[in-house]
């Protein structure tokens, strides 16, 4: 169902700027919670109600209440209620690093003359996807610099190439996009290629800080970027992802900005973001920031827990920018998606001769360079359920339909059995050594948590997978 402004009692606010720094700072500076207020807010979230801006500020300002552990525990409980113990896996595939922007935190910046510029050819893309499929990947996010070469037509072309690559049992079932903001027609062109989520990160929600870091190129237009996902919604892409780059500005402001962005999308389009990302700045060639707003590990873990509680239904993405030990702990606080087997250098998945990171060829440094197999093995060891599920996207459970399932927590009825089925495929096709035994044990354990009828149907599908059938889902 498309949005109609008549449904709201307020004026139509679509595609209009919605960040008021004074409002955000007033909430941060003037919200003084006591222990009971913090506990009330946690309880509201555990009932799967999204928090208001003021309630989010309560959690942000909980310092001194001694309730940091209760906030983290609440986030753990909420994730279990909404998503269970599953962790969805994906990999980024960089298609091209040409860029017209001059962002002071990015190795792709146009003034970085040491960067080695490259755009994958169609044949290169095929080789990269085959290599990713050989490792068991089913979900990719394609990443592009902002450059005229990467037009909507070109992005759509590359998406179709990726979907067309089949090697053995390997196939990519969901292609997400991280690329420049587009106009409505451009978003429509990309959307028609069959993408999943379109991500546009605001980087920093503070307009003044935004000016400090974006010194040239189209990305300098704060407002155009801020309303990018409004245009995506208008174009029919109802599955969108937001994010902020932590370390550019005060982390408290950025968390509030993400929640405000969520409010805006819900108010205007009846659907919030499918995912929220919260990467921290890492080493990059030609990095030019002073570190004043560096987000430490403890604040990082706290902000993840707060985001989980603030927006119960939204997927939280934790990337390989973080080291394994940080990821291991932070995942507890509500993360639902991670990348595994990540390589950022263009062409590096299929280039087995070059395993060393080279910042001249990468956007930033990753700190978890483990293979997908190693990541999955650790997830199983820690009682998570690895998932490559793509069923919601293909069954039309996106946008408002996704909200209908996920906000009440019903998504778990689909996610757990579908995660089991995709893990069964991985075990049959790619797992080796002890991972095979760990995987089947995890499947047996999680089957025991399902409703009897669902468990029986899932077991039947697993037997079909063992006999060679693929892509079975609920």
C-alpha positions as CSV (number, residue, x, y, z in Angstrom):
1,X,0.0,0.0,0.0
2,X,1.5,3.3,-1.0
3,X,1.6,6.2,1.4
4,X,-1.0,8.8,1.4
5,X,-0.5,12.1,3.3
6,X,-4.2,12.1,4.2
7,X,-3.4,9.2,6.6
8,X,-1.4,11.6,8.8
9,X,-2.8,14.4,11.0
10,X,0.4,16.4,10.3
11,X,1.4,18.0,7.0
12,X,3.2,15.9,4.4
13,X,6.8,15.8,5.4
14,X,8.1,13.5,2.7
15,X,11.5,14.5,1.2
16,X,12.0,17.4,3.6
17,X,14.9,17.8,6.0
18,X,14.0,16.4,9.4
19,X,17.1,16.8,11.6
20,X,17.0,19.6,14.1
21,X,20.3,19.7,16.0
22,X,18.9,22.0,18.7
23,X,16.1,19.5,19.4
24,X,18.6,16.7,19.6
25,X,21.0,18.5,21.9
26,X,18.2,19.7,24.1
27,X,17.1,16.1,24.7
28,X,20.7,15.0,25.3
29,X,21.5,17.8,27.7
30,X,18.2,18.1,29.6
31,X,17.1,14.4,30.0
32,X,18.1,13.4,33.6
33,X,16.9,9.9,34.2
34,X,16.7,8.0,37.5
35,X,17.0,4.2,37.9
36,X,13.2,3.6,37.7
37,X,12.9,5.7,34.5
38,X,15.7,3.7,32.8
39,X,14.0,0.5,33.8
40,X,10.6,1.6,32.5
41,X,12.2,2.4,29.2
42,X,13.9,-1.0,29.0
43,X,10.5,-2.6,29.8
44,X,8.7,-0.7,27.1
45,X,11.3,-1.9,24.5
46,X,11.0,-5.5,25.7
47,X,7.3,-5.3,24.9
48,X,8.5,-4.6,21.3
49,X,7.5,-1.0,21.2
50,X,9.9,1.4,19.5
51,X,11.3,4.1,21.8
52,X,10.7,7.8,21.4
53,X,13.6,10.3,21.0
54,X,13.2,11.3,24.7
55,X,13.3,7.6,25.8
56,X,16.4,7.0,23.7
57,X,18.0,10.0,25.5
58,X,17.1,8.3,28.8
59,X,19.2,5.3,27.9
60,X,22.0,7.5,26.5
61,X,22.2,9.5,29.7
62,X,21.9,6.5,32.0
63,X,25.6,7.1,33.2
64,X,25.6,7.2,36.9
65,X,22.5,5.0,37.4
66,X,24.5,1.9,37.5
67,X,22.2,0.2,35.0
68,X,24.6,-0.2,32.1
69,X,24.5,-4.0,32.5
70,X,20.7,-3.9,32.6
71,X,20.6,-2.0,29.3
72,X,22.9,-4.6,27.7
73,X,20.9,-7.5,29.2
74,X,17.7,-5.9,27.9
75,X,19.2,-5.8,24.4
76,X,20.1,-9.5,24.7
77,X,16.6,-10.4,25.7
78,X,15.0,-8.3,23.0
79,X,17.1,-9.8,20.2
80,X,16.1,-13.3,21.4
81,X,12.5,-12.3,21.4
82,X,12.5,-10.8,17.9
83,X,15.3,-12.7,16.0
84,X,16.2,-15.7,18.1
85,X,19.8,-16.7,18.1
86,X,20.3,-16.4,14.3
87,X,23.0,-14.3,12.7
88,X,22.6,-13.5,9.0
89,X,25.8,-13.6,7.0
90,X,26.8,-11.6,3.9
91,X,29.8,-10.3,2.0
92,X,30.6,-6.9,0.4
93,X,31.7,-6.9,-3.2
94,X,33.4,-3.7,-4.3
95,X,32.6,-3.1,-8.0
96,X,34.4,0.3,-8.5
97,X,36.3,2.8,-6.5
98,X,36.2,5.8,-8.8
99,X,34.8,8.8,-6.9
100,X,34.2,12.5,-7.3
101,X,33.8,13.3,-3.6
102,X,36.5,14.6,-1.2
103,X,35.5,12.9,2.1
104,X,38.2,13.4,4.7
105,X,37.8,9.9,6.2
106,X,37.7,7.8,3.0
107,X,40.5,6.2,1.0
108,X,38.4,6.7,-2.2
109,X,38.5,10.5,-1.9
110,X,39.2,12.2,-5.2
111,X,42.3,14.0,-3.8
112,X,43.9,10.7,-2.9
113,X,46.3,10.3,-5.8
114,X,47.9,7.2,-4.3
115,X,44.7,5.3,-4.6
116,X,44.7,2.7,-7.4
117,X,41.4,3.2,-9.2
118,X,39.6,0.3,-10.8
119,X,36.2,-0.7,-12.0
120,X,35.5,-4.4,-12.4
121,X,34.7,-5.6,-15.9
122,X,31.7,-7.8,-16.4
123,X,34.1,-10.8,-16.6
124,X,35.8,-9.7,-13.4
125,X,32.4,-9.6,-11.6
126,X,31.6,-13.1,-12.8
127,X,34.9,-14.4,-11.4
128,X,34.4,-12.6,-8.1
129,X,30.9,-14.0,-7.7
130,X,32.1,-17.5,-8.5
131,X,34.8,-17.3,-5.9
132,X,32.2,-16.0,-3.3
133,X,29.8,-18.8,-4.2
134,X,32.7,-21.4,-3.8
135,X,32.9,-20.2,-0.2
136,X,29.1,-20.6,0.4
137,X,28.0,-17.0,0.2
138,X,24.4,-16.4,-0.7
139,X,23.9,-12.7,0.1
140,X,26.1,-9.8,-1.3
141,X,26.1,-6.1,-0.9
142,X,27.6,-4.4,-4.0
143,X,29.6,-1.2,-3.2
144,X,30.3,1.6,-5.6
145,X,32.1,5.0,-5.4
146,X,30.1,8.1,-6.4
147,X,31.1,8.7,-10.1
148,X,29.3,9.2,-13.4
149,X,30.5,5.8,-14.5
150,X,28.3,4.2,-11.9
151,X,25.0,5.4,-13.2
152,X,21.7,3.7,-12.2
153,X,21.7,1.8,-15.5
154,X,25.2,0.5,-14.8
155,X,24.3,-0.5,-11.2
156,X,21.3,-2.4,-12.5
157,X,23.5,-4.0,-15.2
158,X,25.9,-5.3,-12.5
159,X,23.1,-6.6,-10.3
160,X,21.7,-8.7,-13.2
161,X,25.2,-10.1,-13.8
162,X,25.5,-11.2,-10.2
163,X,22.1,-12.9,-10.2
164,X,23.0,-14.7,-13.3
165,X,26.2,-16.4,-12.0
166,X,25.5,-20.1,-11.0
167,X,28.4,-22.4,-10.1
168,X,27.5,-25.9,-8.8
169,X,25.0,-25.4,-6.0
170,X,26.2,-21.8,-5.7
171,X,24.0,-18.8,-6.4
172,X,23.5,-15.3,-5.0
173,X,20.0,-15.0,-3.8
174,X,20.0,-11.4,-2.6
175,X,21.9,-8.4,-3.8
176,X,21.9,-5.3,-1.7
177,X,23.3,-2.0,-2.7
178,X,25.6,0.6,-1.1
179,X,26.0,3.5,-3.5
180,X,25.4,7.2,-4.1
181,X,22.0,8.8,-3.5
182,X,19.9,8.9,-6.7
183,X,16.9,10.8,-8.0
184,X,13.5,9.0,-8.0
185,X,13.9,7.7,-11.6
186,X,17.4,6.5,-10.8
187,X,16.2,4.6,-7.8
188,X,13.4,3.1,-9.9
189,X,15.9,1.9,-12.5
190,X,18.0,0.1,-9.8
191,X,15.0,-1.2,-8.0
192,X,13.6,-2.9,-11.1
193,X,16.8,-5.0,-11.3
194,X,15.6,-7.0,-8.3
195,X,17.7,-5.6,-5.5
196,X,17.1,-6.2,-1.8
197,X,18.1,-3.3,0.5
198,X,19.5,0.0,-0.8
199,X,21.8,1.5,1.8
200,X,22.7,5.2,2.1
201,X,24.6,6.2,5.2
202,X,24.4,9.8,6.3
203,X,27.9,9.5,7.9
204,X,27.1,12.2,10.4
205,X,23.7,13.7,11.1
206,X,25.1,17.0,12.4
207,X,24.9,19.5,9.5
208,X,28.0,21.5,10.6
209,X,30.1,18.5,11.2
210,X,29.0,17.2,7.8
211,X,30.5,20.3,6.2
212,X,33.9,19.7,8.0
213,X,34.3,16.3,6.4
214,X,32.8,16.7,2.9
215,X,34.9,19.2,1.0
216,X,33.9,18.6,-2.5
217,X,31.7,16.6,-4.9
218,X,28.0,15.8,-4.9
219,X,28.2,14.3,-1.4
220,X,28.7,17.8,0.0
221,X,25.0,18.4,-0.2
222,X,23.8,17.3,3.2
223,X,20.1,17.7,2.5
224,X,20.2,15.7,-0.8
225,X,21.8,12.8,1.1
226,X,19.5,13.1,4.1
227,X,16.4,12.6,1.9
228,X,17.9,10.0,-0.4
229,X,15.8,7.2,1.1
230,X,12.7,9.2,0.8
231,X,13.3,9.2,-2.9
232,X,14.0,5.5,-2.8
233,X,10.6,4.9,-1.1
234,X,8.9,7.1,-3.7
235,X,10.5,5.0,-6.4
236,X,9.1,1.8,-4.9
237,X,12.1,0.6,-3.0
238,X,10.6,-0.1,0.4
239,X,13.6,-2.0,1.8
240,X,16.2,0.6,2.9
241,X,19.2,0.8,5.2
242,X,20.5,3.8,7.2
243,X,23.8,4.3,9.0
244,X,26.2,6.6,10.7
245,X,30.0,6.5,10.7
246,X,31.0,6.7,14.4
247,X,34.1,8.8,15.1
248,X,33.0,11.8,13.0
249,X,30.9,13.4,15.7
250,X,29.6,12.8,19.2
251,X,28.2,9.3,19.3
252,X,25.2,10.3,21.4
253,X,24.1,12.8,18.7
254,X,24.5,10.1,16.0
255,X,22.4,7.6,17.8
256,X,19.7,10.2,18.2
257,X,20.0,11.0,14.5
258,X,19.5,7.4,13.6
259,X,16.4,7.2,15.7
260,X,15.1,10.4,14.3
261,X,15.6,9.1,10.8
262,X,13.7,6.0,11.7
263,X,10.8,8.1,13.0
264,X,10.8,10.1,9.8
265,X,10.6,7.0,7.6
266,X,7.8,5.5,9.7
267,X,5.8,8.7,9.8
268,X,6.0,9.3,6.0
269,X,6.1,5.8,4.6
270,X,4.7,3.5,7.3
271,X,7.9,1.5,7.4
272,X,11.2,2.1,9.1
273,X,14.6,1.1,7.9
274,X,15.3,-2.6,7.3
275,X,18.8,-2.2,8.7
276,X,20.9,0.2,10.7
277,X,24.7,0.2,10.4
278,X,27.1,1.7,12.9
279,X,30.7,1.3,11.5
280,X,33.5,3.0,13.3
281,X,36.3,4.9,11.5
282,X,39.3,2.7,10.8
283,X,42.6,3.3,9.1
284,X,42.3,4.5,5.5
285,X,44.9,5.9,3.1
286,X,44.8,9.8,3.2
287,X,42.7,9.7,6.4
288,X,42.3,13.4,7.6
289,X,40.5,13.6,10.9
290,X,41.8,14.5,14.3
291,X,40.3,11.7,16.4
292,X,38.4,14.1,18.7
293,X,35.2,12.1,18.5
294,X,36.7,8.6,18.5
295,X,34.2,6.1,19.9
296,X,35.8,3.8,22.4
297,X,34.9,0.1,22.8
298,X,32.7,0.6,25.9
299,X,30.7,3.4,24.3
300,X,30.5,1.4,21.1
301,X,29.0,-1.6,22.9
302,X,26.6,0.7,24.7
303,X,25.3,2.4,21.6
304,X,24.6,-1.0,20.0
305,X,22.5,-2.0,22.9
306,X,20.7,1.3,22.9
307,X,19.9,1.0,19.1
308,X,18.6,-2.5,19.7
309,X,16.3,-1.3,22.4
310,X,15.3,1.9,20.5
311,X,14.3,0.1,17.3
312,X,13.3,-3.5,18.1
313,X,12.4,-4.7,14.6
314,X,15.3,-3.3,12.7
315,X,18.3,-5.5,11.7
316,X,21.6,-4.3,13.2
317,X,24.8,-4.8,11.1
318,X,28.2,-5.2,12.6
319,X,31.0,-5.2,10.1
320,X,34.5,-6.6,9.7
321,X,35.9,-3.2,10.5
322,X,35.8,-4.5,14.0
323,X,38.3,-7.0,15.4
324,X,37.1,-10.5,16.2
325,X,37.1,-10.0,20.0
326,X,35.0,-6.8,19.7
327,X,32.6,-8.5,17.3
328,X,32.3,-11.5,19.6
329,X,31.1,-9.4,22.5
330,X,29.2,-6.7,20.6
331,X,27.1,-9.4,18.9
332,X,25.4,-10.2,22.2
333,X,23.8,-6.8,22.4
334,X,21.4,-7.2,19.5
335,X,23.4,-7.6,16.3
336,X,21.5,-9.6,13.7
337,X,23.8,-9.4,10.6
338,X,27.6,-9.6,10.1
339,X,29.9,-10.0,7.1
340,X,32.3,-13.0,6.9
341,X,35.2,-13.7,4.7
342,X,35.4,-10.0,3.8
343,X,37.9,-8.6,1.3
344,X,37.8,-5.0,0.2
345,X,40.4,-4.8,-2.6
346,X,38.7,-4.9,-6.0
347,X,39.1,-8.3,-7.5
348,X,40.6,-9.9,-4.4
349,X,38.0,-12.7,-3.9
350,X,39.2,-14.4,-7.1
351,X,42.9,-13.4,-6.7
352,X,44.2,-16.2,-4.4
353,X,47.8,-15.0,-4.9
354,X,47.3,-11.7,-3.0
355,X,46.1,-12.3,0.6
356,X,47.6,-9.2,2.1
357,X,45.6,-6.0,2.6
358,X,46.7,-3.0,0.6
359,X,45.3,0.3,1.7
360,X,46.2,1.8,-1.8
361,X,43.4,-0.5,-3.1
362,X,40.9,-0.4,-0.3
363,X,38.4,2.1,1.2
364,X,39.5,1.4,4.8
365,X,41.2,-1.3,6.8
366,X,39.3,-4.3,8.0
367,X,40.2,-5.9,11.3
368,X,38.5,-9.2,11.0
369,X,40.1,-11.0,8.0
370,X,38.9,-14.5,8.9
371,X,37.4,-16.7,6.2
372,X,33.6,-17.3,6.1
373,X,34.3,-20.9,7.3
374,X,36.1,-19.6,10.4
375,X,33.4,-17.2,11.2
376,X,30.7,-19.8,10.9
377,X,32.6,-22.3,13.0
378,X,32.9,-19.7,15.8
379,X,29.2,-18.8,15.5
380,X,28.3,-22.4,16.0
381,X,30.7,-22.7,18.9
382,X,29.0,-19.8,20.6
383,X,25.5,-21.2,20.1
384,X,24.4,-18.9,17.3
385,X,22.5,-20.1,14.3
386,X,24.2,-18.9,11.1
387,X,21.7,-17.9,8.4
388,X,21.9,-17.1,4.7
389,X,18.1,-16.7,4.5
390,X,16.6,-14.6,1.7
391,X,12.9,-15.7,2.0
392,X,11.4,-12.4,3.2
393,X,12.7,-10.6,0.2
394,X,11.5,-13.2,-2.2
395,X,8.1,-13.8,-0.6
396,X,7.4,-10.1,-0.6
397,X,7.8,-9.7,3.2
398,X,9.5,-6.3,2.8
399,X,8.5,-2.7,3.6
400,X,5.1,-2.6,5.3
401,X,4.7,-6.4,5.0
402,X,8.0,-6.9,6.9
403,X,6.8,-4.5,9.6
404,X,3.6,-6.6,10.0
405,X,5.7,-9.7,10.7
406,X,8.7,-8.3,12.5
407,X,7.2,-5.6,14.8
408,X,5.1,-8.1,16.7
409,X,8.0,-10.6,16.7
410,X,6.4,-13.1,14.4
411,X,9.4,-13.0,12.1
412,X,11.0,-15.6,14.3
413,X,8.5,-18.2,13.0
414,X,10.0,-17.8,9.6
415,X,13.6,-16.9,10.4
416,X,14.5,-19.9,12.5
417,X,13.3,-22.6,10.2
418,X,14.7,-20.8,7.1
419,X,18.1,-20.3,8.9
420,X,18.1,-24.0,9.6
421,X,17.5,-24.8,5.9
422,X,20.2,-22.5,4.7
423,X,22.7,-23.8,7.2
424,X,21.8,-27.3,6.1
425,X,22.7,-26.3,2.5
426,X,26.0,-24.9,3.7
427,X,26.9,-28.0,5.6
428,X,26.1,-30.2,2.6
429,X,27.9,-28.1,0.1
430,X,30.8,-26.3,1.8
431,X,31.4,-27.2,5.4
432,X,34.5,-29.2,6.3
433,X,36.0,-31.0,9.3
434,X,34.4,-30.4,12.8
435,X,32.1,-27.7,11.4
436,X,30.0,-30.4,9.8
437,X,29.3,-32.1,13.2
438,X,28.8,-28.7,15.0
439,X,26.4,-27.6,12.3
440,X,24.1,-30.7,12.5
441,X,24.2,-30.5,16.3
442,X,23.1,-26.9,16.1
443,X,20.3,-27.8,13.7
444,X,19.0,-30.5,16.0
445,X,19.0,-28.2,18.9
446,X,17.2,-25.4,17.1
447,X,14.6,-27.8,15.6
448,X,13.7,-28.6,19.2
449,X,12.7,-25.0,19.7
450,X,10.2,-24.9,16.9
451,X,6.5,-25.6,17.1
452,X,5.9,-29.3,16.4
453,X,4.2,-28.8,13.0
454,X,6.9,-26.4,11.8
455,X,9.6,-28.7,13.0
456,X,8.2,-31.6,11.1
457,X,8.0,-29.5,7.9
458,X,11.5,-28.3,8.4
459,X,12.9,-31.8,8.9
460,X,11.2,-32.9,5.6
461,X,12.8,-30.1,3.8
462,X,16.2,-31.0,5.3
463,X,15.9,-34.5,3.9
464,X,15.2,-33.1,0.5
465,X,18.3,-30.9,0.8
466,X,20.4,-33.9,1.7
467,X,19.1,-35.5,-1.5
468,X,20.2,-32.6,-3.6
469,X,17.3,-30.1,-3.7
470,X,18.2,-26.5,-3.0
471,X,16.5,-23.2,-2.2
472,X,13.7,-24.5,0.0
473,X,12.1,-22.0,2.4
474,X,9.0,-21.0,4.3
